[in-house]
Amino acid sequence: MNSDKIKGQWKQVIGDIKKHWGKLTDDDLIKAEGNTDILTGIVQERYGQRKEDANDEVKAFFKNLK
């Protein structure tokens, strides 16, 4: 899923994001607002991951999302 499509469908994928990353809050998702770079930073912070690992996880999530 490319970044334009992610931004366009952000409200539809929020539920899937919450299921995948249960530690993320509504405020986190509002802050990210479809921006995968911001989402990666939030995932990194909440889960204590390295930036590269969080980035790989976010990319894999959106790649597998249909």
Secondary structure, 3 states (H helix, E strand, C coil): CCHHHHHHCHHHHHHHHHHHCCCCCHHHHHHHCCCHHHHHHHHHHHHCCCHHHHHHHHHHHHHHCC
